Amino acid sequence: MIDDVRDIIERGIRSLHDALPEIRKLASSDDSRKREDAATALVEISKKRENEVVSEMIIWAEEEDPNIRRISSEGLRGVARRNPEKILPVIEKLKTDDSLYVRKSVAALLRAISKKNPEFVADLCRKWAKLKNKNTNWIIRQDIKKLPEEQQEELKSLIMELRMSATRYMKFRTPPLKRENI
């Protein structure tokens, strides 16, 4: 894969701005191999231009095209392993995404982080669980698979507890149905 985008990587290392239009074209392609080439190029460029790549991915995370949003996560795999805090602005934008394709990428990224930084992922999942968002909860359920068993159980319980409290709240807040013509 790297050989397919070596010239883009070299151009991006010299000047990320010069390589971005071509990377973006690959990222928005219907061809999954081209999208993976875009992610690979960003991962490689980020080894030399980490801050610039992260800054650009923050912007891409808000794009309408789910392929572009997914690449904003996939392209940060290397950064995530080296410095997971740095990718927070990107994944915070993607945590409630309606696209399953995007959510799968965020979940995979967090599972990769959890191998070296399980506490980082567990803390983030605890924070996100409080949002009570179905898309975020889906990501959390996928993320916790690689966490130690006790953290998995804690987070599952937290999600269930929050779900139950939301249900009780909604029952309390919902006015009773009118019984007409009975």
C-alpha positions as CSV (number, residue, x, y, z in Angstrom):
1,M,0.0,0.0,0.0
2,I,2.8,2.5,0.9
3,D,4.3,1.9,-2.6
4,D,0.9,3.0,-4.2
5,V,1.1,6.4,-2.5
6,R,4.9,6.9,-2.0
7,D,4.9,10.0,-4.1
8,I,2.0,11.5,-2.2
9,I,3.7,10.7,1.1
10,E,6.9,12.3,0.0
11,R,5.1,15.4,-1.2
12,G,3.1,15.5,2.0
13,I,6.2,15.3,4.2
14,R,7.6,18.3,2.3
15,S,4.3,20.2,2.4
16,L,1.1,18.7,3.7
17,H,-1.0,21.4,2.0
18,D,0.4,20.3,-1.5
19,A,-0.6,16.7,-0.9
20,L,-4.0,17.2,0.7
21,P,-6.1,17.6,-2.5
22,E,-4.9,14.2,-3.8
23,I,-5.4,12.5,-0.4
24,R,-8.9,14.0,-0.2
25,K,-9.7,12.6,-3.6
26,L,-8.6,9.2,-2.6
27,A,-10.5,9.5,0.7
28,S,-13.8,10.3,-1.0
29,S,-13.4,7.4,-3.5
30,D,-16.0,4.6,-3.8
31,D,-13.0,2.2,-4.1
32,S,-12.1,1.0,-0.6
33,R,-8.5,0.4,-1.6
34,K,-8.1,4.1,-2.6
35,R,-9.6,5.1,0.8
36,E,-7.1,2.9,2.6
37,D,-4.3,4.5,0.5
38,A,-5.5,7.9,1.8
39,A,-5.3,6.7,5.4
40,T,-1.9,5.1,4.8
41,A,-0.6,8.4,3.3
42,L,-1.9,10.3,6.3
43,V,-0.4,7.8,8.8
44,E,3.0,8.1,7.1
45,I,2.9,11.9,6.8
46,S,1.9,12.2,10.4
47,K,5.2,10.7,11.5
48,K,6.9,13.9,10.3
49,R,4.0,16.4,10.4
50,E,1.9,15.2,13.3
51,N,0.4,18.6,14.4
52,E,-0.5,19.6,10.8
53,V,-2.2,16.3,10.1
54,V,-4.2,16.4,13.3
55,S,-5.2,20.0,12.6
56,E,-6.5,19.0,9.2
57,M,-8.3,15.9,10.5
58,I,-10.2,18.1,12.9
59,I,-11.6,19.9,9.9
60,W,-12.3,16.7,7.9
61,A,-14.2,15.3,10.9
62,E,-16.9,17.8,10.2
63,E,-17.3,17.0,6.5
64,E,-20.6,15.8,5.0
65,D,-19.0,12.8,3.3
66,P,-18.8,9.9,5.7
67,N,-15.7,8.6,3.7
68,I,-13.9,11.8,4.5
69,R,-15.0,11.7,8.2
70,R,-13.8,8.1,8.4
71,I,-10.4,9.0,7.1
72,S,-10.1,11.7,9.7
73,S,-10.0,8.9,12.2
74,E,-8.2,6.2,10.2
75,G,-5.5,8.7,9.2
76,L,-4.6,9.2,12.8
77,R,-3.8,5.6,13.7
78,G,-0.1,6.3,14.2
79,V,-0.7,9.5,16.2
80,A,-3.2,7.6,18.4
81,R,-0.6,5.0,19.3
82,R,2.1,7.6,20.1
83,N,0.0,10.3,21.7
84,P,-3.7,9.4,22.2
85,E,-4.6,12.8,23.8
86,K,-3.7,14.5,20.6
87,I,-6.5,12.9,18.6
88,L,-9.2,13.8,21.1
89,P,-10.5,16.8,19.1
90,V,-11.1,14.6,16.1
91,I,-12.8,11.7,17.9
92,E,-14.9,14.0,20.0
93,K,-16.4,15.3,16.8
94,L,-17.1,11.7,15.6
95,K,-18.4,10.1,18.8
96,T,-22.0,10.6,17.9
97,D,-21.7,10.1,14.2
98,D,-24.8,8.5,12.5
99,S,-22.6,6.6,10.0
100,L,-21.8,3.1,11.1
101,Y,-18.7,3.2,8.8
102,V,-17.4,6.2,10.8
103,R,-18.2,4.7,14.2
104,K,-16.5,1.4,13.3
105,S,-13.3,3.4,12.6
106,V,-13.5,5.3,15.9
107,A,-14.1,2.1,17.8
108,A,-11.1,0.4,16.0
109,L,-8.9,3.4,16.8
110,L,-9.8,3.3,20.5
111,R,-9.3,-0.5,20.6
112,A,-5.8,0.0,19.2
113,I,-5.1,2.7,21.9
114,S,-6.4,0.4,24.6
115,K,-3.6,-2.1,24.0
116,K,-1.0,0.3,25.5
117,N,-3.3,2.8,27.2
118,P,-6.3,1.0,28.6
119,E,-6.9,3.6,31.3
120,F,-7.1,6.4,28.7
121,V,-9.8,4.5,26.8
122,A,-11.7,3.5,30.0
123,D,-11.7,7.1,31.2
124,L,-13.0,8.3,27.8
125,C,-15.7,5.7,27.8
126,R,-16.8,6.7,31.3
127,K,-17.1,10.3,30.1
128,W,-18.9,9.4,26.9
129,A,-21.3,7.0,28.6
130,K,-22.8,10.0,30.4
131,L,-24.0,11.4,27.0
132,K,-26.6,8.7,26.8
133,N,-26.2,8.7,23.0
134,K,-27.0,5.5,21.1
135,N,-24.2,6.0,18.6
136,T,-21.7,6.8,21.3
137,N,-22.8,3.8,23.3
138,W,-22.3,1.6,20.3
139,I,-18.7,2.8,20.0
140,I,-18.2,2.2,23.7
141,R,-19.5,-1.4,23.5
142,Q,-17.0,-2.0,20.7
143,D,-14.1,-0.3,22.5
144,I,-14.3,-2.1,25.7
145,K,-13.7,-5.5,24.2
146,K,-10.0,-5.1,24.6
147,L,-10.1,-3.7,28.1
148,P,-9.4,-5.7,31.2
149,E,-12.5,-7.7,32.3
150,E,-13.1,-5.5,35.4
151,Q,-13.2,-2.3,33.4
152,Q,-15.5,-4.0,30.8
153,E,-18.0,-4.9,33.5
154,E,-17.8,-1.5,35.1
155,L,-18.5,0.3,31.8
156,K,-21.3,-2.1,30.9
157,S,-22.9,-1.5,34.3
158,L,-22.5,2.3,33.9
159,I,-24.2,2.3,30.5
160,M,-27.1,0.2,31.8
161,E,-27.4,2.4,34.9
162,L,-27.5,5.5,32.8
163,R,-30.0,3.9,30.3
164,M,-32.3,2.9,33.2
165,S,-32.1,6.4,34.8
166,A,-33.0,7.9,31.5
167,T,-35.9,5.5,31.1
168,R,-37.2,6.4,34.6
169,Y,-36.8,10.1,33.9
170,M,-38.8,9.8,30.6
171,K,-41.6,7.9,32.3
172,F,-41.8,10.6,35.0
173,R,-41.7,13.4,32.4
174,T,-44.2,11.9,30.0
175,P,-47.8,13.0,30.7
176,P,-50.3,10.2,31.1
177,L,-52.4,9.2,28.1
178,K,-55.9,10.6,28.0
179,R,-58.5,7.9,28.2
180,E,-61.2,9.0,25.7
181,N,-64.3,7.1,24.6
182,I,-63.8,4.2,27.0
